[in-house]
Amino acid sequence: MPDPALMAALLDSLKEPLLFADTQHMIRYMNKAAIAHFDDGAALLGRSLMDCHNEDSQRTIVEVMAAMQTGEDERLIHEDDKQRIYMRAVRDPGGQLLGYYERYEPFAQPSSSDRRA
C-alpha cells in the first residue's frame, strides 16, 4: 500500500483541482487546488457532491455514475472557453467501482507576447 502522505503530496502537486467522491457521491478527498478552487473549500469534505450542483448537473452525475457501474471509465461532463471537466472512474484491483473524481483540463491561455496588437 502506498504511503498516504506521499499520495497526498503527489496529488497536491497538481495545479488543477482534483475532487474524489465515493459511490454515494460523498466528497472524500480534495487536493490543495480543489480546496482553493471551491468557495467552501475544505468544508466540502464529507458532504454530498449533489449539494454543490444544480438539478441538471445532478442528473448528469447520476447518468455518468450509472455508466461507470457498467464499465465506462471517463466522460466529458462540461466544457467552456476555459476548460473541460471530466468524471473519471476509480476502481479497486478487482474492477469494483470505488467512486470517481472530477478531472480538469484547462485550455492554454495565450501569453501577452502571443497576442497581436
C-alpha positions as CSV (number, residue, x, y, z in Angstrom):
1,M,0.0,0.0,0.0
2,P,1.5,3.4,-1.0
3,D,2.3,5.8,1.8
4,P,-0.8,8.1,2.3
5,A,1.4,11.1,2.9
6,L,3.3,10.5,-0.3
7,M,0.0,10.1,-2.2
8,A,-1.4,13.3,-0.8
9,A,1.8,15.2,-1.6
10,L,1.6,13.9,-5.2
11,L,-2.0,14.9,-5.7
12,D,-1.3,18.3,-4.0
13,S,1.4,18.9,-6.5
14,L,-1.2,19.1,-9.3
15,K,-2.2,22.7,-10.3
16,E,-5.7,21.6,-11.3
17,P,-8.4,20.8,-8.8
18,L,-9.0,17.2,-8.1
19,L,-12.0,16.1,-6.1
20,F,-12.8,12.5,-5.3
21,A,-16.3,11.3,-4.4
22,D,-17.4,7.8,-3.4
23,T,-20.2,5.8,-5.0
24,Q,-22.7,7.6,-2.7
25,H,-21.4,11.0,-4.0
26,M,-19.8,11.9,-0.7
27,I,-16.7,14.0,-1.1
28,R,-13.8,12.0,0.4
29,Y,-10.8,13.9,-0.9
30,M,-9.8,17.2,-2.3
31,N,-6.3,18.3,-3.3
32,K,-5.0,21.8,-2.3
33,A,-6.0,23.2,-5.7
34,A,-9.6,21.9,-5.2
35,I,-9.8,23.4,-1.7
36,A,-8.7,26.7,-3.1
37,H,-10.9,26.5,-6.2
38,F,-14.3,25.8,-4.4
39,D,-16.0,28.5,-2.4
40,D,-16.5,26.3,0.7
41,G,-13.0,24.8,0.4
42,A,-12.2,22.0,2.9
43,A,-15.7,22.3,4.5
44,L,-17.0,20.3,1.5
45,L,-15.2,17.2,2.7
46,G,-17.7,14.7,3.9
47,R,-20.6,16.4,2.2
48,S,-22.6,15.2,-0.8
49,L,-21.3,16.4,-4.2
50,M,-25.0,16.6,-5.1
51,D,-25.4,19.6,-2.7
52,C,-22.9,21.5,-4.8
53,H,-24.7,21.1,-8.2
54,N,-28.0,22.2,-9.8
55,E,-30.6,19.7,-10.9
56,D,-29.2,19.4,-14.5
57,S,-25.7,18.7,-13.2
58,Q,-27.1,16.2,-10.6
59,R,-28.8,14.3,-13.5
60,T,-25.6,14.2,-15.4
61,I,-23.6,12.9,-12.4
62,V,-26.2,10.2,-11.8
63,E,-26.2,9.2,-15.5
64,V,-22.4,9.1,-15.7
65,M,-22.2,7.1,-12.5
66,A,-24.6,4.5,-13.9
67,A,-22.4,4.2,-17.0
68,M,-19.4,3.8,-14.8
69,Q,-21.0,1.0,-12.9
70,T,-21.4,-0.9,-16.2
71,G,-17.8,-0.3,-17.2
72,E,-17.3,3.3,-18.6
73,D,-14.1,4.9,-17.3
74,E,-14.4,8.5,-18.2
75,R,-16.8,11.0,-19.7
76,L,-16.6,14.7,-20.5
77,I,-19.3,16.4,-18.4
78,H,-18.6,20.1,-19.0
79,E,-16.8,22.3,-21.5
80,D,-16.5,26.1,-21.7
81,D,-14.0,28.5,-23.2
82,K,-11.5,28.0,-20.3
83,Q,-11.6,24.2,-19.6
84,R,-13.1,20.8,-20.0
85,I,-14.2,18.8,-16.9
86,Y,-14.4,15.0,-16.9
87,M,-15.7,12.4,-14.5
88,R,-13.2,9.6,-14.2
89,A,-13.9,6.2,-12.5
90,V,-11.7,4.9,-9.7
91,R,-11.7,1.2,-9.3
92,D,-10.2,-1.3,-7.0
93,P,-7.8,-4.0,-8.3
94,G,-10.8,-6.3,-9.0
95,G,-12.6,-3.7,-11.1
96,Q,-15.2,-2.7,-8.5
97,L,-16.1,1.0,-8.7
98,L,-15.0,2.9,-5.6
99,G,-16.1,6.3,-6.8
100,Y,-15.0,9.0,-9.2
101,Y,-13.0,12.2,-9.5
102,E,-13.5,15.4,-11.4
103,R,-10.6,15.9,-13.7
104,Y,-10.0,19.4,-15.0
105,E,-8.3,20.1,-18.4
106,P,-7.6,23.8,-18.7
107,F,-7.1,25.3,-22.2
108,A,-3.8,27.1,-22.7
109,Q,-4.2,30.8,-22.4
110,P,-2.2,32.9,-24.8
111,S,0.6,34.8,-23.1
112,S,0.8,38.6,-23.6
113,S,3.6,38.1,-26.1
114,D,1.3,35.8,-28.2
115,R,-1.4,38.4,-28.6
116,R,-1.5,40.7,-31.6
117,A,-1.7,44.4,-31.1
